[in-house]
Structures are given as structure tokens and as C-alpha cells.
Amino acid sequence: MPPQQPPLSSIRSAPPSPPLPRERGGERQRAGVRARYNKTMLARTPRARELRRTQTSYEALLWQLLRNRRFLNLKFRRQRPFGRYYLDFFCEELNLVIELDGVQHLDERNVAHDTERTKFLESRGLTVLRIGNEELDDLNQATIRIDRAIREIQSRKTT
């Protein structure tokens, strides 16, 4: 005769896990990654998805280099909503933003907009690296430039 199973009512379930500690601004800490509830960002998600679907060939090329922790084992996100902007590529670990600039960014009006945007992002503690599309024609040089920026940020963090 097989051993009898105890009735389900006598089996205790694991106690509920304690709530995650709250940090400033209502952020919750989970495994070293900030989980934010931000209504503005949630409202901007459909546009971010559209930007990901309609990426330029240069964005696709750089994304192949950065995605899935392929570059220095760093996690990058693309078309990430931040404030009123969408960041082309964003590494939250380093607070690094990589912006690809096409020929439209050479226009005087767009240069002023990019300058304002860079000031806004830097005021929030982000480092902005601007790369022109033509720089990606030599992928090795672009890779070296990104690597240098990352190493500089990492050295600032350790000192």
C-alpha cells in the first residue's frame, strides 16, 4: 500500500515574502535593478515601441553590437523614454546615453535642440555620447570611442 499523502489543508504554504524596501521617489529595489512605476513613461511606451520597429540602418547596426550584453557585458536599452525625450541607447548601470546623429542633426535648429537635450540629460546625472552616423561606417573606431567613454565613466565611479 503506497504511503498516504497528507490532506491539502495540512500543507502550509510558504509565508509571503516581505515587501520590497521603498527608496526615495517611490522606487523599489529588486535584485539591484530599480523597478519604477512612472505613469508618464508608461504612456510613452507605445511610441518607444514604434521607434524600435522603425529604426534606421545605423541604429540596427549599433544595436547588434550592444544588445544582449554583447558589449562589455553591459545592459543597454534602446528608445528608452526619459523625461520628454527618447534615448537612442541607454545603459542604466553607467547612466550612459548613446545618441546617434544623422545629417538632420547638422541643421542649426536641431543643433540647438540637441544642446538643450544634452544639458537636460546631464543635469539628471547622465553622460551623453553623441555619435554621427558616418562614424558607424568604421565600426571599429565607433567601438573604440564607446569603449573609451565607458572606461572613463567606470574610472570616475571607482575614484
C-alpha positions, 0 to 999 in steps of 0.5 A, a space after each residue: 500500500 503506497 504511503 498516504 499523502 497528507 490532506 491539502 489543508 495540512 500543507 502550509 504554504 510558504 509565508 509571503 515574502 516581505 515587501 520590497 524596501 521603498 527608496 526615495 521617489 517611490 522606487 523599489 529595489 529588486 535584485 539591484 535593478 530599480 523597478 519604477 512605476 512612472 505613469 508618464 513613461 508608461 504612456 510613452 511606451 507605445 511610441 518607444 515601441 514604434 521607434 524600435 520597429 522603425 529604426 534606421 540602418 545605423 541604429 540596427 547596426 549599433 544595436 547588434 553590437 550592444 544588445 544582449 550584453 554583447 558589449 562589455 557585458 553591459 545592459 543597454 536599452 534602446 528608445 528608452 523614454 526619459 523625461 520628454 525625450 527618447 534615448 537612442 541607447 541607454 545603459 542604466 548601470 553607467 547612466 550612459 546615453 548613446 545618441 546617434 546623429 544623422 545629417 538632420 542633426 547638422 541643421 542649426 535648429 536641431 543643433 540647438 535642440 540637441 544642446 538643450 537635450 544634452 544639458 537636460 540629460 546631464 543635469 539628471 546625472 547622465 553622460 551623453 555620447 553623441 555619435 554621427 552616423 558616418 562614424 558607424 561606417 568604421 565600426 571599429 573606431 565607433 567601438 573604440 570611442 564607446 569603449 573609451 567613454 565607458 572606461 572613463 565613466 567606470 574610472 570616475 565611479 571607482 575614484 
